[in-house]
């Protein structure tokens, strides 16, 4: 049963990393190459869509990692799982404090009501997101190593 939990956790976190990596290094660069109205509308739509899903994915990944850490405390690699869970906590805190407030504003914008500094706000979100992606990649790498 523990082995199934370990594999499931690595898959769930790995998929989350893939989505967030794609947002950072594929989706947003594509949107940034579009005209301003299309860029902003695409980001607003992405913010609404992913903003509805990702909180559950982040919290779920954290819960799975915590359960693994507790259930596998006696197993080799438990320290790696605990560190990974700590990094996932960091990613959740970063999300709540830094990224969600920008996303909550941006997902309501249209070309008619967006603020003049919308690009600066999106650039700030991108910078925070790059750090968050690095944090969750590190967590994923630790979980995958603990599984090995």
N, C-alpha and C positions, 0 to 999 in steps of 0.2 A: 504493500500500500504506500509506504514512504517513497519507494522508487517511482511510482506513478505520479505522486505529488511533485517530486523533484522534476521529472520530465515535463509535466504539465506547466509548472511554474516557469521553467526555462523557455518553453514555447510561447507562453503568454507574454512574458517580458520581452522575448526576442521579437515577437510581432509588434509590440508597442514601440520598441526601438526602431524597427523598420519603418513604421508609419512616421514617427517623429523625425527620423533621418531624412526620409523622403520629403517631408514638409520643408525642412531646413535647406536641403541641397538640390531638390528637384522642383517641387511645386512653387515655392516662393520665388526662386530665380525665374521660372517661367512667367509667373504673374508680374514680376518686376520688369520684364521685357515688353509687356503690353502697354497700350496707352493708359494714362492715369485712371480714367473712369473704369475701364475693364479690370485693371489691377486692383483698384479699391473695391469694386463689387465682388471680384473673385475672393479677395481676402475676407470680406464681410461674410460671404456665403461659407467659406471654409471655417471661419470662426464660429459661425452658428452650428454647422454640422459637427465639426470635431469638438467644439465646446460642449456639445451634448453628450458625446461618447467618452472622451478622454478622462474625465474625472473618475468614472467607474473603472476604467482600465488602469489608471495610476493607483487608485485605492485598492483595487482587486489584486494588482501585482504586489503591492506592499503586504496585503493580508496573506496572500499565498506564501510570500517569502518569510513572513513572521511565523506562519504555521510550520513551514519547513524547518526554520531555525529551532523552534521549540521541539518539534517531533524528532528532529535529527540531531539534537544536542550532543548525543553520544557518538555520532558519526564523524569520521574524518571530514574535514572541510566545513564543519559547522561555523567556525570563525569567519570563513569567507561569506557564508550565507548571512550572518549577523551584520557584517560590514555592508554587504549588498543591500540588506533591508534598511540600514542606516542611510545609504545613498538614496534609496527610494524615498525615504522620509524627507531628505534634503530636496529631492525633485518635487515632492508634493508641496512643501513649504515655499519653494521658489515659485511654483505655479500660482499658489494662492496669493502670495504677497507681491509678485512682480509681473507675471504674465496675464493672469486672469483679469486684473483691472483694465489693462490695455485692451485685451480681447473683448471684454464686455462693452467697452466704448466702441471699438472698431466694428463689431458685428451689427451695430445699429446705423452705421453711416451709409449714406447714399451720395452720389455726386452733388446733390443739392444741399445736403446738410453737413458734410464733412468739414472738420476744422481746417484751417490753413496749414497747420503743422501735422497733418495726418501722416505724411511720409516720414517725418522725424519720429512720430510715435510708432509707426510700423518698423522702422529701423531699430528703435530701442527694443521692441518686442523680439525682433530677429536676434539681436545680440544676447538677450537673456535666454532665448531659445537655444542658441548654439551652446551655451554653458549647460543648460538643462540636458541637451542631447549628450554632451560629454559625460555628464553625471550618470545618466541611465545606461549609456554604453558601458561605463565602468561597472555598474551594478550587474548588467547582463554578463559581462566577461567573468566577474566573480562567481555568479551563479553557475555559469557553464563550466568553470574550472572546478567548482565544488561537486558538480555532477560527475565529472570525469573519474 
